[in-house]
Amino acid sequence: MKNIFLIGVTLISVIANIQSLASKNFEETSKFDISRNAQKTSDNQNFTFKETSEIKKKIEINIHKNNSENNVNPIYLEDVVYALKNQNWTEDEIPCLNHTLRLLGSLKNFTLWAVWDWDSVSSQPQGLLYGNRYQLGNFDQCMNAPWSKTSPELKTQYCLAEIVLERTDHVARRRSNGLVEPYQSALDFIQHRPKYTRPLNEITWGSCVPASCTSKSVERLMLTLLSRSHLGMAGMRPRINVSEPCQGPDQPRRYDAVFYSFMAVMVLLVSITIVCTYLNHKNRCASNNSVKYDIIESFCLKINARVLLEMKKEGSEVLYGIRFLSIVLIVMCHIMGIFNSGPVSDGMRMDQDSLSVLGMFVLHDDLFVDTFFFLSGFLAASAFKTIKKSIFNPFVIIVKRYIRLSVAFAVVIFCYCAIFPYLGSGPLWNRVVAGETDPCRKNWWLNLLMLSNYVDSENICIVISWYIPCDFHYTLVASLVYWIYNHHRRLGISCAVILATASILTPGIINYISHLPAVQLFVYEFVRDPRANKQFHVTYIKSHTRFAPYIIGFFAGYFYAACRLTGNLKRLSKTWSIIGASAGFAIMLTIMLLGPTYLWRSYHPLEGALYAALNRAIWAGGLALLILCCMLGHVPLVQGFLSWYPWVPLSRLTYGLYLTHCIFISRNVFVTRGSRYNDYLQLFTEGIGVLMLSCLSAFIIWLLAEAPVNNLCTVFLKSRTKLSSIEDTNPENKNTSTITIASNTTQGHLEANLPSTVQCSSKI
């Protein structure tokens, strides 16, 4: 006990001495005693100056540390300068080297222009492990320096580099059990790429460099910066490629002849429609059946707008809602796909969502396009059935269908060639323009000839336009087969059966022979560049592999038209109608959700081929069951909702909406200056805006081009019909004093027997 007491006293004494010494030192360094001698004062001052010098050094160390965090650490800059000077620069690269060394030297002095340029660059990749591929820096800061016009020697340019990181340690890649271990090597994590996900070793890096730098010089600079980042320190060897022209502040996109041509055509169309609308309003009380009056009426805005609002109650009103709601789902899925292909900060989470239950409702959304193939066949059969056999002319039907498909298509192609390049700017904008405008300027004629899905499809103008030649090819085949059926019933039925069987078997056979996945799913690799996807060209866009929904729709439409001609449409009871509609919806939902399961499970090639052969036909069969139950029976709520009147004008704008919506989506995604977070509510609100703008664009195209040309086609056919009736009345063309034609009577001729369903087609 006594020993413990002595130890305690000793500790207290030591602590007191330390505090006394600290207090004494503090007084000696912060307070001077005048009573002391000069020598003592001098010693104290020297001690004070020494401590102050140490504090100053500590402050400088902290400053350097902060500068290091702001990427202006002198040691770091000296390392970069040393690395640049010890490379083999060619003679044409010397100006770039000198300007870069001058920038680094000015950066040490914190000169404004140097800090401005350096501050606009991402000095090292960030968020790469979470799927943030695009490291774009600050594009606008690089392109809009305040002295860009007054100090040309400080001129800069913005360049994009594509980088692929490769390991240098040659370590065998470890097998992953699906779990991310926090203590595993980051190199293994970057190198490992699960199927259908984005690679983590690829970077798109934007850099602000001197205007004197060539592509090769930019690659050197990027390599130097990357080698001093955390990825370079880990032993990752980058392959860098700068293949796109760099953007400079004095290189605005100038309007060319194509742009002025488009504007001139639009001004001409607007002028014609306004004048014709005025003339038609002025002469509205006149009863004039001349061709001149019909042409004026064809361009009347009021009449063409009224056509959109007409609802023809023929028992098929549910098609209005199905058509518009299907295009809404397609637009929303395209928004998610194009957004996923652009700069996103959480790409890994998007890949995880695509492999989850949520992805099952999105990845196989191409079945919604098969809905339109079904509707096209359904309405074609309904129209053919009402035309008399003696006057059925497949040539006239094919011509009308071509005009219906090509007019709006031509306007949108013209827009892509002339207007699209001027709708935006940004680090990725030139890349998008080159990918969309250049193919249209090269292959626009293939699209208008309806050959773009077979000839040079790698450079197809407007990726989603593959649907249009398919629809035209199906109309051509269906018209010819139906003409054969009218003249040789057994031969026509045989042709139809052969076509139906071949349309189902062909996709599965091609899929099996070509060793393709069971279904084309909208994963990252596909949405990033559809034109580079093998399955896209082999089976996805070809007419002979997408024919099954159309021909099933044709059979369903023929059956419905036959029931309508008998006058007995309500053949099903309410109970059976509900059961049939529910079964049809269940079939469609099952086949759609089954497709994405091929992402995460193994399967035999025969199973994949079987699904490839049957999935579109089964989808069309379920849709046929749903539609026929609504048309031939009564399905409460569903039938009323799909027949809601507001769907009528919107459904008639679906084709223009389909053609134009990607313009707005691509513009919104690729004018971005940085990576965006994937927020589904934000995508939904953007989708509403895209739908509204696309509907407005479709409405303008309808009023200025689509409706007038369709009306002119009708006027031409009408005049030809009258001429043929005159020739039939007087086949030898004898001179007679009078020729009597029953006014407003064209019964027995094709134009009078073409139903409205042919003119208001189901094309998207």
KOLROTOR-765240 format. One record per residue (C-alpha): x, y negated, z. Coordinates in steps of 0.25 Angstrom, whole numbers, padded with zeros to 4 digits, always signed. Layout:
REM residues N
XYZ/...
This chain:
REM residues 764
+0000+0000+0000/+0012-0009+0004/+0018-0006-0010/+0006-0010-0018/+0005-0023-0010/+0019-0026-0014/+0017-0023-0028/+0004-0032-0029/+0012-0044-0022/+0023-0042-0033/+0014-0042-0045/+0007-0055-0039/+0020-0061-0038/+0025-0058-0052/+0012-0063-0058/+0013-0076-0050/+0027-0078-0055/+0023-0076-0069/+0012-0086-0068/+0021-0096-0062/+0032-0094-0073/+0021-0096-0084/+0016-0108-0077/+0030-0114-0076/+0033-0111-0091/+0020-0117-0095/+0023-0130-0087/+0037-0130-0093/+0033-0129-0107/+0021-0138-0106/+0025-0148-0096/+0038-0156-0094/+0043-0160-0080/+0050-0174-0081/+0058-0172-0068/+0066-0160-0074/+0079-0163-0080/+0081-0165-0095/+0088-0152-0097/+0076-0145-0091/+0067-0153-0100/+0075-0150-0112/+0074-0135-0109/+0059-0136-0107/+0057-0143-0120/+0066-0133-0128/+0057-0122-0122/+0045-0129-0126/+0049-0131-0140/+0053-0117-0141/+0040-0112-0136/+0033-0122-0146/+0041-0117-0157/+0037-0102-0154/+0022-0107-0153/+0024-0113-0167/+0030-0101-0173/+0018-0093-0167/+0008-0103-0174/+0016-0101-0187/+0015-0086-0186/+0000-0088-0183/-0002-0097-0196/+0006-0087-0204/-0003-0076-0199/-0015-0084-0203/-0010-0087-0216/-0007-0072-0218/-0022-0070-0215/-0025-0080-0226/-0016-0073-0236/-0005-0085-0236/+0005-0078-0227/+0019-0083-0232/+0024-0069-0230/+0013-0063-0238/+0015-0074-0249/+0030-0072-0249/+0028-0057-0251/+0019-0060-0263/+0029-0069-0269/+0040-0059-0268/+0031-0048-0274/+0027-0058-0286/+0042-0062-0289/+0047-0048-0289/+0038-0043-0300/+0041-0042-0315/+0033-0054-0321/+0033-0056-0336/+0036-0069-0342/+0021-0073-0344/+0018-0070-0330/+0028-0079-0324/+0019-0091-0324/+0009-0083-0316/+0020-0079-0306/+0025-0093-0304/+0011-0098-0302/+0008-0087-0292/+0021-0090-0284/+0018-0105-0284/+0004-0101-0278/+0010-0093-0267/+0020-0104-0264/+0009-0114-0263/+0001-0104-0255/+0012-0105-0244/+0010-0120-0243/-0005-0118-0243/-0007-0127-0255/-0021-0128-0259/-0021-0123-0273/-0013-0110-0269/-0022-0108-0257/-0034-0110-0266/-0029-0099-0276/-0025-0089-0266/-0038-0091-0258/-0046-0087-0270/-0039-0073-0270/-0043-0061-0262/-0028-0058-0258/-0032-0044-0254/-0044-0035-0256/-0055-0035-0246/-0066-0025-0243/-0061-0015-0253/-0063-0003-0244/-0078-0007-0243/-0080-0007-0258/-0076-0022-0261/-0070-0020-0274/-0070-0035-0279/-0060-0044-0273/-0064-0057-0280/-0058-0068-0272/-0064-0082-0274/-0066-0083-0289/-0072-0098-0289/-0060-0103-0280/-0050-0097-0290/-0058-0103-0302/-0061-0117-0296/-0049-0123-0290/-0051-0138-0289/-0038-0141-0297/-0040-0131-0308/-0041-0142-0318/-0031-0152-0312/-0020-0142-0309/-0019-0132-0321/-0006-0127-0315/-0014-0121-0304/-0024-0114-0313/-0029-0100-0308/-0037-0089-0314/-0046-0078-0308/-0043-0063-0312/-0049-0050-0308/-0040-0038-0306/-0045-0023-0306/-0037-0016-0295/-0036-0001-0292/-0029+0003-0280/-0021+0016-0280/-0014+0024-0269/+0001+0025-0269/+0003+0035-0258/-0002+0047-0267/-0009+0053-0255/-0020+0063-0257/-0033+0058-0256/-0041+0063-0244/-0054+0070-0245/-0065+0061-0238/-0076+0067-0230/-0085+0055-0232/-0081+0048-0219/-0071+0036-0218/-0061+0038-0208/-0055+0025-0202/-0041+0030-0200/-0040+0036-0214/-0031+0029-0224/-0037+0018-0232/-0031+0023-0244/-0039+0035-0244/-0051+0027-0242/-0049+0018-0254/-0045+0030-0262/-0056+0039-0259/-0068+0036-0268/-0081+0044-0266/-0089+0047-0278/-0098+0036-0283/-0092+0025-0275/-0083+0013-0279/-0068+0014-0278/-0061+0007-0267/-0048+0006-0274/-0053-0004-0285/-0052-0019-0283/-0057-0030-0292/-0048-0042-0287/-0050-0056-0291/-0038-0065-0291/-0035-0080-0293/-0022-0081-0300/-0014-0092-0308/-0019-0094-0322/-0006-0090-0328/-0007-0076-0323/-0010-0065-0333/-0017-0052-0330/-0004-0045-0327/+0000-0056-0318/-0013-0055-0311/-0011-0040-0309/+0003-0043-0302/-0003-0054-0293/-0014-0045-0289/-0005-0033-0287/+0004-0042-0278/-0008-0046-0269/-0014-0032-0268/-0001-0026-0264/+0000-0035-0252/-0014-0032-0248/-0018-0021-0238/-0021-0012-0250/-0007-0014-0256/-0001-0012-0242/-0008+0002-0242/-0001+0007-0254/-0012+0005-0264/-0006+0003-0278/-0016-0006-0286/-0018-0005-0301/-0022-0019-0306/-0028-0024-0319/-0033-0038-0323/-0040-0035-0336/-0050-0046-0336/-0046-0061-0340/-0045-0070-0328/-0054-0081-0326/-0049-0096-0326/-0056-0109-0321/-0055-0115-0335/-0061-0103-0343/-0076-0105-0343/-0085-0096-0351/-0088-0104-0364/-0101-0103-0371/-0100-0095-0384/-0108-0094-0396/-0116-0082-0391/-0121-0091-0379/-0125-0102-0388/-0132-0092-0397/-0140-0086-0385/-0144-0100-0381/-0148-0104-0395/-0157-0092-0396/-0164-0094-0383/-0166-0109-0386/-0172-0104-0399/-0181-0094-0393/-0186-0104-0382/-0189-0114-0393/-0197-0104-0402/-0205-0099-0390/-0209-0113-0385/-0213-0118-0399/-0221-0105-0402/-0228-0106-0388/-0231-0121-0391/-0237-0117-0405/-0244-0105-0400/-0251-0114-0389/-0254-0125-0399/-0261-0115-0409/-0267-0106-0398/-0281-0108-0403/-0278-0105-0418/-0281-0091-0423/-0270-0088-0432/-0265-0074-0435/-0253-0078-0444/-0239-0073-0442/-0234-0087-0439/-0244-0088-0427/-0240-0074-0422/-0225-0078-0422/-0228-0091-0414/-0236-0083-0404/-0225-0073-0403/-0216-0083-0396/-0227-0089-0387/-0222-0090-0373/-0236-0089-0367/-0241-0077-0375/-0228-0069-0372/-0229-0073-0357/-0243-0068-0357/-0239-0054-0362/-0231-0052-0350/-0243-0053-0341/-0252-0044-0349/-0256-0031-0341/-0262-0021-0350/-0270-0011-0342/-0269+0002-0349/-0267+0010-0337/-0252+0009-0337/-0251-0003-0328/-0242+0004-0318/-0230+0004-0328/-0229-0011-0326/-0225-0009-0311/-0216+0003-0314/-0209-0005-0325/-0206-0017-0317/-0202-0010-0304/-0193-0001-0311/-0185-0013-0317/-0184-0019-0303/-0178-0006-0298/-0168-0006-0310/-0164-0021-0307/-0162-0018-0292/-0153-0006-0295/-0145-0014-0305/-0143-0025-0295/-0137-0015-0285/-0129-0008-0296/-0123-0021-0302/-0121-0027-0288/-0114-0014-0284/-0104-0015-0296/-0100-0029-0292/-0092-0035-0280/-0098-0029-0267/-0091-0030-0254/-0098-0017-0249/-0096-0007-0260/-0094+0004-0251/-0107+0003-0244/-0114+0002-0258/-0107+0015-0262/-0112+0021-0249/-0126+0016-0252/-0126+0022-0266/-0123+0036-0260/-0134+0034-0249/-0149+0035-0250/-0150+0021-0254/-0142+0024-0267/-0152+0035-0271/-0162+0024-0274/-0152+0017-0283/-0142+0025-0289/-0152+0032-0299/-0160+0020-0302/-0158+0022-0317/-0171+0031-0316/-0178+0017-0316/-0173+0015-0330/-0179+0029-0334/-0193+0023-0329/-0192+0013-0341/-0189+0024-0350/-0201+0031-0345/-0210+0019-0347/-0205+0016-0361/-0209+0030-0365/-0222+0030-0358/-0226+0017-0365/-0221+0021-0378/-0229+0034-0378/-0242+0026-0373/-0240+0017-0385/-0237+0027-0395/-0250+0035-0391/-0259+0023-0394/-0253+0021-0408/-0261+0029-0419/-0253+0040-0426/-0255+0034-0440/-0248+0021-0437/-0237+0025-0427/-0224+0019-0432/-0212+0022-0424/-0204+0012-0432/-0213+0001-0427/-0212+0005-0413/-0197+0007-0413/-0196-0007-0419/-0205-0013-0408/-0198-0006-0397/-0184-0011-0402/-0189-0025-0403/-0195-0024-0389/-0181-0019-0383/-0171-0027-0391/-0177-0042-0390/-0175-0044-0375/-0162-0035-0376/-0156-0044-0387/-0159-0056-0378/-0152-0050-0366/-0140-0045-0374/-0139-0059-0380/-0139-0065-0366/-0128-0055-0361/-0119-0060-0373/-0122-0075-0372/-0127-0079-0358/-0122-0068-0348/-0107-0073-0348/-0111-0087-0343/-0120-0083-0331/-0109-0082-0321/-0095-0082-0317/-0086-0075-0307/-0074-0066-0305/-0082-0054-0311/-0090-0062-0321/-0081-0060-0333/-0081-0045-0331/-0096-0044-0331/-0097-0053-0343/-0087-0044-0351/-0094-0032-0346/-0108-0037-0351/-0107-0047-0361/-0096-0041-0370/-0103-0028-0372/-0115-0036-0376/-0108-0044-0386/-0101-0032-0392/-0113-0022-0392/-0126-0030-0392/-0130-0024-0406/-0129-0010-0400/-0139-0014-0390/-0149-0020-0400/-0147-0008-0409/-0151+0001-0397/-0138+0009-0397/-0130+0003-0385/-0132+0016-0377/-0125+0024-0387/-0115+0015-0394/-0104+0009-0386/-0112+0011-0374/-0099+0008-0366/-0101-0007-0370/-0116-0007-0369/-0122-0021-0368/-0130-0023-0355/-0128-0010-0348/-0143-0008-0344/-0147-0010-0359/-0145+0005-0362/-0160+0007-0359/-0164-0001-0371/-0158+0008-0382/-0163+0020-0374/-0178+0014-0374/-0177+0011-0389/-0172+0025-0393/-0183+0031-0385/-0193+0023-0392/-0188+0027-0405/-0188+0042-0402/-0201+0041-0396/-0207+0034-0408/-0202+0044-0418/-0206+0056-0410/-0220+0051-0408/-0221+0048-0423/-0217+0062-0425/-0227+0067-0415/-0238+0059-0422/-0235+0066-0435/-0230+0079-0431/-0236+0082-0417/-0228+0095-0414/-0215+0089-0419/-0217+0077-0411/-0220+0085-0398/-0207+0094-0401/-0199+0081-0402/-0204+0076-0389/-0202+0089-0382/-0187+0090-0387/-0184+0075-0384/-0190+0077-0370/-0182+0089-0367/-0169+0083-0373/-0171+0070-0365/-0171+0078-0352/-0160+0088-0355/-0150+0079-0362/-0145+0071-0350/-0143+0083-0342/-0135+0090-0353/-0126+0077-0356/-0124+0076-0341/-0119+0090-0339/-0110+0090-0351/-0104+0077-0348/-0102+0080-0333/-0110+0068-0328/-0116+0065-0315/-0130+0069-0313/-0135+0055-0314/-0130+0041-0317/-0130+0035-0303/-0128+0020-0301/-0115+0021-0292/-0104+0011-0292/-0096+0016-0303/-0108+0016-0313/-0113+0002-0309/-0099-0004-0310/-0098-0001-0325/-0109+0007-0331/-0103+0006-0345/-0091+0014-0340/-0099+0025-0334/-0099+0038-0343/-0113+0043-0338/-0119+0030-0342/-0115+0032-0357/-0117+0047-0358/-0131+0048-0351/-0136+0036-0344/-0138+0027-0356/-0141+0036-0368/-0155+0037-0374/-0154+0052-0375/-0152+0054-0360/-0162+0045-0355/-0174+0049-0364/-0181+0058-0354/-0189+0047-0346/-0194+0040-0359/-0199+0053-0365/-0206+0057-0352/-0212+0043-0352/-0217+0045-0366/-0224+0058-0362/-0230+0051-0350/-0235+0039-0359/-0241+0048-0369/-0248+0056-0359/-0254+0043-0353/-0257+0037-0366/-0265+0050-0370/-0273+0048-0357/-0276+0034-0359/-0281+0037-0373/-0291+0046-0367/-0296+0035-0358/-0294+0044-0345/-0282+0038-0338/-0286+0040-0323/-0284+0055-0324/-0278+0057-0310/-0284+0056-0297/-0279+0047-0286/-0273+0059-0278/-0266+0065-0290/-0261+0051-0294/-0255+0048-0281/-0248+0062-0280/-0243+0061-0294/-0237+0047-0293/-0231+0051-0279/-0225+0063-0286/-0219+0055-0297/-0213+0045-0288/-0207+0056-0279/-0201+0062-0292/-0195+0049-0296/-0189+0046-0282/-0183+0060-0281/-0176+0060-0294/-0170+0046-0291/-0165+0050-0278/-0159+0063-0282/-0150+0057-0292/-0140+0050-0282/-0139+0063-0274/-0129+0067-0285/-0119+0057-0279/-0116+0064-0267/-0119+0079-0269/-0113+0089-0278/-0121+0095-0289/-0119+0105-0301/-0118+0099-0315/-0130+0106-0319/-0138+0099-0308/-0133+0086-0312/-0137+0088-0327/-0151+0093-0322/-0153+0080-0314/-0148+0072-0326/-0157+0078-0335/-0170+0078-0327/-0169+0065-0318/-0174+0055-0328/-0185+0064-0333/-0190+0068-0319/-0190+0053-0315/-0198+0050-0328/-0208+0061-0324/-0210+0056-0310/-0212+0042-0316/-0222+0048-0326/-0230+0055-0315/-0230+0042-0307/-0235+0033-0319/-0245+0043-0324/-0252+0045-0310/-0253+0030-0309/-0259+0029-0323/-0268+0041-0324/-0272+0040-0309/-0272+0031-0297/-0260+0029-0288/-0264+0018-0277/-0254+0007-0274/-0244+0012-0284/-0253+0010-0296/-0257-0004-0291/-0243-0008-0288/-0237-0004-0301/-0249-0010-0309/-0247-0024-0302/-0249-0035-0312/-0236-0042-0309/-0228-0030-0314/-0234-0033-0328/-0226-0045-0332/-0214-0040-0325/-0214-0027-0331/-0214-0033-0345/-0201-0040-0341/-0194-0028-0337/-0186-0027-0350/-0180-0041-0349/-0178-0039-0335/-0170-0026-0337/-0162-0033-0348/-0158-0045-0340/-0157-0041-0325/-0143-0036-0326/-0139-0050-0331/-0143-0056-0317/-0138-0045-0309/-0124-0045-0316/-0123-0060-0314/-0126-0060-0300/-0116-0049-0296/-0104-0053-0305/-0104-0068-0302/-0101-0065-0288/-0087-0070-0282/-0086-0059-0271/-0091-0046-0266/-0105-0046-0261/-0111-0037-0250/-0122-0027-0254/-0135-0032-0248/-0147-0025-0254/-0157-0036-0250/-0148-0046-0257/-0148-0037-0269/-0163-0036-0269/-0165-0051-0268/-0155-0053-0280/-0163-0042-0287/-0176-0050-0286/-0168-0062-0292/-0163-0053-0303/-0177-0048-0306/-0183-0062-0307/-0172-0068-0316/-0173-0055-0325/-0188-0056-0326/-0187-0071-0330/-0176-0068-0340/-0185-0056-0346/-0197-0066-0346/-0189-0076-0354/-0184-0065-0364/-0198-0060-0366/-0203-0074-0369/-0192-0079-0378/-0188-0066-0385/-0195-0053-0382/-0209-0056-0383/-0208-0065-0395/-0200-0055-0403/-0210-0044-0399/-0221-0052-0404/-0215-0055-0417/-0213-0040-0419/-0228-0038-0416/-0231-0049-0426/-0222-0043-0437/-0229-0029-0435/-0242-0036-0435/-0239-0042-0448/-0234-0030-0454/-0246-0022-0450/-0255-0032-0457/-0247-0031-0469/-0248-0016-0469/-0263-0017-0468/-0263-0026-0480/-0255-0017-0488/-0264-0005-0484/-0276-0013-0489/-0270-0016-0502/-0259-0006-0504/-0256-0010-0519/-0256-0024-0515/-0266-0028-0525/-0270-0043-0527/-0283-0045-0519/-0290-0058-0516/-0291-0055-0501/-0285-0045-0491/-0294-0042-0479/-0287-0039-0466/-0295-0037-0454/-0291-0048-0444/-0284-0044-0432/-0285-0029-0436/-0273-0020-0436/-0279-0008-0431/-0272+0005-0437/-0259-0002-0437/-0247+0000-0428/-0246-0014-0422/-0261-0014-0417/-0259+0000-0411/-0246-0003-0403/-0250-0004-0388/-0245-0015-0379/-0236-0005-0372/-0227-0004-0384/-0225-0019-0384/-0224-0020-0369/-0214-0009-0368/-0208-0003-0356/-0194-0006-0359/-0186-0011-0347/
